[in-house]
Amino acid sequence: MIVAFSVSPSGADSVDADGGMSEAVAAAVRVVRASGVTHQTTAMFTYLEGEWDEVMAVVRDATDAVAALAPRVSLVLKADIRPGFDGQLAAKVERIESHLR
């Protein structure tokens, strides 16, 4: 399965000096990178690929990392559940690229 998720802090105490949320988001990305799960981070979402339990555990742990820095947390999650398919994080993009050549 592939999961796209975005976790962000809410509350004045969780905002960086410049009005951003990069410190709290970095805490979540740190959890993702340490997990060993195949991942990709973009400006708006982090993508994970793996089995249900391992992927959801990373989402939970990343959310907990942000919650440690903020009084409230927002989580957006989208999943592509397709049993029997691995390596789709890159393969889906490659299929699109093949049509653009």
C-alpha positions in Angstrom: 0.0 0.0 0.0 1.0 3.6 -0.5 0.0 6.2 2.0 0.3 10.0 1.5 0.1 11.9 4.7 0.5 15.4 6.0 0.8 16.1 9.7 1.0 19.7 11.0 0.8 21.4 14.3 -1.9 23.9 15.4 -1.6 26.5 18.0 0.5 29.7 18.5 3.1 27.8 20.5 3.9 25.4 17.7 4.7 28.1 15.0 8.3 28.9 14.1 9.6 32.5 14.5 8.9 33.1 10.8 5.3 31.8 11.0 6.1 28.4 9.5 5.9 24.9 11.0 9.2 23.4 9.9 10.5 22.4 13.3 7.4 20.3 14.1 7.3 18.9 10.5 11.0 18.0 10.8 10.2 16.0 13.9 7.7 13.9 11.8 10.1 13.5 8.9 12.8 12.4 11.4 10.5 9.5 12.5 9.8 8.6 8.9 13.5 8.4 8.0 14.3 6.4 11.1 11.5 3.9 10.3 13.2 2.1 7.4 9.9 2.2 5.5 10.2 3.2 1.8 9.3 6.9 1.7 9.4 10.1 -0.2 8.9 13.6 1.3 7.6 16.5 -0.8 6.7 20.1 0.0 3.1 19.1 1.0 3.0 15.3 1.8 5.1 12.4 2.8 4.6 9.1 1.0 5.1 5.7 2.6 5.0 2.3 0.9 4.7 -1.0 2.8 2.4 -3.2 4.6 -0.6 -1.8 6.5 0.7 -2.3 10.0 4.2 -0.9 9.4 2.9 2.1 7.4 0.2 3.0 9.9 2.7 2.7 12.8 4.9 5.3 11.1 2.0 7.6 10.6 1.1 7.2 14.2 4.6 7.8 15.5 5.1 10.8 13.2 1.8 12.3 14.5 2.9 11.7 18.1 6.2 13.5 17.3 4.3 16.6 16.2 1.9 16.3 19.1 4.9 16.5 21.5 5.5 20.0 20.1 1.9 21.3 19.7 -1.3 21.5 21.7 -3.3 20.3 18.6 -2.4 18.3 15.4 -4.0 18.0 12.0 -3.5 14.8 10.0 -4.5 14.3 6.3 -4.1 10.8 5.0 -4.8 9.2 1.6 -4.2 5.5 0.9 -3.8 3.4 -2.3 -4.5 -0.2 -1.1 -3.5 -2.6 -3.9 -2.5 -6.0 -2.6 0.2 -7.9 -4.5 1.9 -4.7 -5.8 5.3 -3.5 -4.5 7.6 -0.7 -5.7 4.7 1.3 -6.8 5.9 4.6 -5.3 8.3 4.9 -8.2 6.5 2.7 -10.8 3.4 4.8 -10.8 5.4 7.9 -11.7 7.4 6.0 -14.3 4.1 4.9 -16.1 3.0 8.5 -16.4 6.5 9.5 -17.6 6.4 6.9 -20.3 3.3 8.6 -21.8 5.1 12.0 -21.8 8.1 10.9 -23.9 
